[in-house]
C-alpha cells in the first residue's frame, strides 16, 4: 500500500485535512542470532527490517485519542481519553499503543493533546517478527516527535518494554524494542542486554539474502511457555550461585561455557538444558560477530544451524513446522545457514540463501513445506532497514 493510499484511508476514516497529516514507519525485526538470552544478560544480533508498521498521524485539539488499524478494519475506530487509560480486553490490538500513551504519561511525559492515528502493518502479526514492539516504538516515536520530549531511542526502547511488561502483561526482554528503535540500514545491532551497550555491526552478506519463512503456525507470546523458560533460567542462576559460594554471577551469560561445566551436577535436567543453551548461545553470538567482521559467511551460517539445534533440543522452543523449514533449507542449493527466529513455538524461521538460488529456494520450500505440514508458508526477502522514523 502506498503512503498516498494510506493518507486517503486516513481522510476517509478520520475526515482530517490531508495537509496536516504526517507519516511514520517502524520496522519489524529479525534476530540473526542470540535467541532467548536478552533476559539472561546475553549478547544478541538482531536487524530491523523493511517490513513493519506505518502510522498516519494528525494531532487533535482535544484530549481524545482515536486509533484505527487497516489490519483489523472490522474493529473500526477505537477511542479513549488521555485522562483515562487502562488495559481493556475489548480494545484488543489497541492495548499496545494505549500502553505506550499510559507509560509515557506515568513517567512524567505530559501529553498535551489527543491524536488520530491510522495504523497499517505489512508485517505478519504474532509471527515472531515483533509486530507488537514495532507498533509500540512507532507510538512512542510519534509522541516524542509531536510533543518534543527529546527522548533518546535507547530510552524509547526501555519505555516500550516497560509498557509491554506492565500494561500488556508480556514479560519480554529488551531486544525487540531496542533493535527497532536503533536499527540501521545494512547493519545489525550487536547489543549487550546486560549493560545496553551496543554497536552497529556491518551486515556484509555479499550475495546472500536473508529469506524469512513464516510457518503460519500461530503461537502466543503471552503463552506460559515463554515465562516458564524465563523462570527456569532464573532457577539455574540461583542454583549456580548457591553451589558456587564465592563468585556470584549477575546473569547466566556471565558464565563461559567452560565455567558452566563445573555446575552440571547441581541442577535438574530441564534447568541444566535451559542454562546450557543460554551460555552457549551467547558464545555463538560472539563467534557470529567475529565471522561477519571477517567476511566468513560460511562460519556464520554454521552458527545459525547450531543455534537452531540448541533451541530445539536444549531450550525446547522450536516446533515441527520450524524444524521442517530448517531441514528443507539444509538440503537446498545456495543455503549456508537457517534457524528459527524470535520466541519460537511457531512463527518464522530465516535462511541465508545465495541470490542466484533464491527463486528456486522459494519454489521448493513452498512445495515441500506444504507437503510435510499441510500448511502454506509465506516467504519474504528481508532488507535491513533503519529504525523508527518520520517518513513524510
Ligand atoms: C521475544 C521477546 C524478546 C526475546 C525473544 C527471544 O521476541 O520479546 O525479548 O526474548 O522472544 O529471543
Boltz pocket constraint, residues with backbone or C-beta under 6 A from the ligand:
constraints:
  - pocket:
      binder: B
      contacts: [[A, 31], [A, 34], [A, 35], [A, 36], [A, 37], [A, 38], [A, 39], [A, 128], [A, 130], [A, 172], [A, 173], [A, 174], [A, 175], [A, 176], [A, 342], [A, 343], [A, 344]]
      max_distance: 6.0
